[in-house]
Amino acid sequence: MKSLAGKRVLLTGATGGIGQAVLKRLLQLQASVVISSRSSSKLAELQATAPPHILAFTADITDEAGRQALLNFCRQHGGIDVLINNAGISQFAEATEQHAETLLNTNLLAPVRLCQLFLPMLQQRSGTILNVGSTFGSIGYPGFSGYCAGKFGLRGYTEALSRELSDSNVKVLYFAPRATQTGINPLQVEAMNKALGQGVDSPEYVAMALAEQLISGKRRCYVGWPEKIFVRLNGVFPAVVDKALGSKLKQIKQFFVTKQVEV
Ligand SMILES: NC(=O)c1ccc[n+]([C@@H]2O[C@H](COP(=O)([O-])OP(=O)(O)OC[C@H]3O[C@@H](n4cnc5c(N)ncnc54)[C@H](OP(=O)(O)O)[C@@H]3O)[C@@H](O)[C@H]2O)c1
């Protein structure tokens, strides 16, 4: 698309760190935005910052009724040209059975269902879908097995759908940030990133890259060096990355949560 001016965008996870920065950037680029998350109060606060250009809808995207209600809301308010599947949760080190299910429902099943539900509307409007993945959608990282499962799945789904619709008027894009300074990362992940010297981006930087990708229509965008290279290296020579991460495993495991056992 030439510009985002006048486009109508649905942004899930709009109350989070990356979501709020993306919202700001979209407004700067003169888009109007339907923001969504589970928190009515946070949504109301955000809506109050630019009332004519922001509509808010509270929904839990893991719930089919919530997803349908979000679709109906968008229909009733003139439809959308862009769907940004940004809402997500994370896990580090200890994934219980229930947590694994919630992770996959939120990070994989929900965006897949939202793509399916909004596709007819986007087909009518030559629209764009942008799914927010992660570097960990390409690199299996110790401690993030459940998160990686969801993001690898989302990357595969996005790639297949993008190829399937490449003869249509709908674009399907995959956007993969590396570690970003937001509340999704618990303290021990922040400490681990620092100890390992891993680069962490600001949400504003990530939002700029996301908006650029939307405008350029580039199918894939990986944010940050050397992560872009590691993603490719892991695809071609996974044993090299096995070795590199293996050498850091002891250090990584120091940040796994250790439960205090009371005796
Ligand atoms: N930060 C990073 O290091 C990083 C790196 C790579 C990729 N990402 C990806 O970037 C995206 C945004 O992450 P973030 O860092 O901005 O996280 P965040 O600050 O924790 O925000 C997450 C957002 O998702 C919403 N959300 C979570 N579960 C939901 C549900 N069931 N229904 C509706 N909304 C839900 C949250 O709102 P409510 O809780 O109010 O519902 C919040 O708005 C995620 O997909 C994440 O995986 C983040």
PDBQT file of the ligand as one rigid body, heavy atoms in Angstrom, charges set to zero:
ROOT
HETATM    1  N1  LIG A 301       8.493  -8.079  23.958  1.00  0.00    +0.000 N 
HETATM    2  C1  LIG A 301       9.240  -8.991  23.369  1.00  0.00    +0.000 C 
HETATM    3  O1  LIG A 301      10.377  -9.285  23.803  1.00  0.00    +0.000 OA
HETATM    4  C2  LIG A 301       8.733  -9.670  22.108  1.00  0.00    +0.000 A 
HETATM    5  C3  LIG A 301       9.679 -10.271  21.250  1.00  0.00    +0.000 A 
HETATM    6  C4  LIG A 301       9.228 -10.907  20.101  1.00  0.00    +0.000 A 
HETATM    7  C5  LIG A 301       7.871 -10.946  19.832  1.00  0.00    +0.000 A 
HETATM    8  N2  LIG A 301       6.975 -10.349  20.674  1.00  0.00    +0.000 N 
HETATM    9  C6  LIG A 301       5.548 -10.461  20.347  1.00  0.00    +0.000 C 
HETATM   10  O2  LIG A 301       4.997  -9.168  20.232  1.00  0.00    +0.000 OA
HETATM   11  C7  LIG A 301       3.599  -9.201  20.581  1.00  0.00    +0.000 C 
HETATM   12  C8  LIG A 301       3.284  -8.110  21.588  1.00  0.00    +0.000 C 
HETATM   13  O3  LIG A 301       4.028  -8.386  22.764  1.00  0.00    +0.000 OA
HETATM   14  P1  LIG A 301       4.371  -7.289  23.884  1.00  0.00    +0.000 P 
HETATM   15  O4  LIG A 301       5.804  -7.407  24.141  1.00  0.00    +0.000 OA
HETATM   16  O5  LIG A 301       3.788  -5.977  23.543  1.00  0.00    +0.000 OA
HETATM   17  O6  LIG A 301       3.609  -7.943  25.132  1.00  0.00    +0.000 OA
HETATM   18  P2  LIG A 301       2.722  -7.269  26.279  1.00  0.00    +0.000 P 
HETATM   19  O7  LIG A 301       3.234  -5.937  26.634  1.00  0.00    +0.000 OA
HETATM   20  O8  LIG A 301       2.606  -8.291  27.348  1.00  0.00    +0.000 OA
HETATM   21  O9  LIG A 301       1.306  -7.108  25.562  1.00  0.00    +0.000 OA
HETATM   22  C9  LIG A 301       0.525  -8.208  25.192  1.00  0.00    +0.000 C 
HETATM   23  C10 LIG A 301      -0.826  -7.738  24.684  1.00  0.00    +0.000 C 
HETATM   24  O10 LIG A 301      -1.623  -8.879  24.319  1.00  0.00    +0.000 OA
HETATM   25  C11 LIG A 301      -2.903  -8.776  24.950  1.00  0.00    +0.000 C 
HETATM   26  N3  LIG A 301      -3.443 -10.107  25.198  1.00  0.00    +0.000 N 
HETATM   27  C12 LIG A 301      -2.832 -11.161  25.820  1.00  0.00    +0.000 A 
HETATM   28  N4  LIG A 301      -3.664 -12.207  25.899  1.00  0.00    +0.000 NA
HETATM   29  C13 LIG A 301      -4.828 -11.837  25.303  1.00  0.00    +0.000 A 
HETATM   30  C14 LIG A 301      -6.078 -12.477  25.076  1.00  0.00    +0.000 A 
HETATM   31  N5  LIG A 301      -6.317 -13.728  25.481  1.00  0.00    +0.000 N 
HETATM   32  N6  LIG A 301      -7.037 -11.785  24.436  1.00  0.00    +0.000 NA
HETATM   33  C15 LIG A 301      -6.830 -10.509  24.034  1.00  0.00    +0.000 A 
HETATM   34  N7  LIG A 301      -5.684  -9.840  24.217  1.00  0.00    +0.000 NA
HETATM   35  C16 LIG A 301      -4.690 -10.492  24.854  1.00  0.00    +0.000 A 
HETATM   36  C17 LIG A 301      -2.616  -7.992  26.249  1.00  0.00    +0.000 C 
HETATM   37  O11 LIG A 301      -3.751  -7.314  26.720  1.00  0.00    +0.000 OA
HETATM   38  P3  LIG A 301      -4.649  -7.805  27.973  1.00  0.00    +0.000 P 
HETATM   39  O12 LIG A 301      -3.750  -8.544  28.912  1.00  0.00    +0.000 OA
HETATM   40  O13 LIG A 301      -5.205  -6.532  28.528  1.00  0.00    +0.000 OA
HETATM   41  O14 LIG A 301      -5.706  -8.644  27.359  1.00  0.00    +0.000 OA
HETATM   42  C18 LIG A 301      -1.614  -6.956  25.729  1.00  0.00    +0.000 C 
HETATM   43  O15 LIG A 301      -2.302  -5.898  25.115  1.00  0.00    +0.000 OA
HETATM   44  C19 LIG A 301       3.327 -10.620  21.074  1.00  0.00    +0.000 C 
HETATM   45  O16 LIG A 301       2.747 -11.382  20.045  1.00  0.00    +0.000 OA
HETATM   46  C20 LIG A 301       4.718 -11.137  21.421  1.00  0.00    +0.000 C 
HETATM   47  O17 LIG A 301       4.805 -12.543  21.348  1.00  0.00    +0.000 OA
HETATM   48  C21 LIG A 301       7.373  -9.703  21.796  1.00  0.00    +0.000 A 
ENDROOT
TORSDOF 0
